[in-house]
C-alpha cells in the first residue's frame, strides 16, 4: 500500500533542534510536491513547509521562516524538516504530505500518520 512514514519527533527543550524524516513507499512521488503540516491541540492543521519536485523551490510558513529548513531526496522519495531554535509554540503533531502541487490548505494529497514534537520551556 501507499505509505508515508514520519520519524524523528520527540521531546526537546526550547532553543534545541530536531530533524524530521518522511519516507514514501508503494509508489513514486518524485514528481510530487512534498511537505509538512502540523496540528497543535485545539487548533486547525496548518501549513509548515513544502518543496517542489523540479526546481526544488521551497515555501515556508511565516512562523517557521528562518528556523526550519525543508529538503528532499528524490531518489529515496524522502523529505526532511530540519527544525532549529524550536519554540514551545512548535509543539504539535507533524504530518508529512505529498501532492501534485503545493497546496497550503492541507485538504488534499497523501498523508502520513504523524510524529509528535513537544517543545518544553
C-alpha positions in Angstrom: 0.0 0.0 0.0 1.0 3.6 -0.4 2.5 4.9 2.8 4.2 8.0 4.1 6.0 7.3 7.3 7.3 10.1 9.6 10.0 9.8 12.2 12.3 11.9 14.3 9.8 13.6 16.6 10.3 13.7 20.3 10.8 15.9 23.3 13.2 18.8 23.0 13.9 22.0 25.0 13.2 25.4 23.6 16.1 26.5 21.5 17.1 23.0 20.6 16.9 21.2 17.3 15.1 18.2 15.7 15.2 16.6 12.3 12.1 15.0 11.0 12.1 12.5 8.2 9.3 11.2 5.9 9.8 8.2 3.6 7.3 7.2 1.0 6.6 3.7 -0.3 4.2 1.9 -2.5 4.6 4.4 -5.4 6.9 7.1 -6.6 6.4 10.7 -5.5 9.3 12.0 -7.4 7.1 14.4 -9.5 5.0 15.4 -6.5 5.5 18.3 -4.1 6.2 17.1 -0.6 5.9 19.0 2.6 4.9 19.2 6.2 1.8 20.3 8.1 1.3 20.4 11.9 -1.6 20.3 14.2 -1.5 21.6 17.8 -4.1 20.7 20.4 -7.3 22.7 19.8 -6.1 24.2 16.6 -6.6 23.5 12.9 -4.0 21.8 10.9 -1.6 24.4 9.4 1.0 24.5 6.7 4.6 24.4 7.7 6.8 24.0 4.6 6.8 22.3 1.2 9.2 21.7 -1.6 8.6 21.2 -5.4 10.0 18.3 -7.3 11.6 20.0 -10.3 13.4 23.2 -9.2 13.2 22.2 -5.6 12.0 25.6 -4.6 10.6 25.7 -1.1 7.9 27.6 0.7 7.6 28.2 4.4 5.0 29.5 6.9 5.9 32.8 8.4 6.1 31.3 11.8 9.0 29.0 10.9 10.8 31.1 8.3 14.5 31.3 9.2 14.3 28.5 11.7 13.2 25.4 9.7 14.7 24.1 6.5 13.0 21.6 4.2 14.9 19.3 1.9 14.2 16.2 -0.1 16.0 13.2 -1.7 14.1 12.3 -4.9 15.9 9.0 -5.3 14.6 7.9 -2.0 11.2 9.6 -2.1 12.0 11.2 1.2 11.5 14.6 2.6 13.1 16.1 5.7 12.5 19.0 8.0 15.4 20.5 10.0 14.0 22.3 12.9 16.3 24.7 14.7 15.7 27.1 17.6 12.4 25.4 18.3 9.8 27.2 20.4 7.0 25.9 22.7 4.5 27.1 20.0 6.1 24.5 17.7 4.6 21.7 19.8 2.3 19.7 17.6 1.8 16.5 15.6 3.7 16.9 12.4 2.3 15.3 9.3 4.1 14.5 6.0 2.2 15.4 2.8 2.6 14.6 -0.9 0.5 16.3 -3.5 0.7 17.1 -7.2 1.3 20.8 -6.4 2.0 22.8 -3.3 -1.4 23.3 -1.5 -1.4 25.2 1.8 -5.0 24.2 2.7 -4.0 20.7 3.9 -7.1 19.2 2.3 -5.6 17.1 -0.4 -2.9 14.6 -1.3 -1.4 11.7 0.6 -0.7 11.8 4.3 1.3 10.1 6.9 0.2 9.2 10.4 2.2 12.0 12.1 5.0 12.3 14.5 4.8 14.2 17.8 7.1 17.1 18.5 7.0 18.5 22.1 9.0 21.6 23.0 9.5 22.4 26.7 10.3 25.8 28.1 
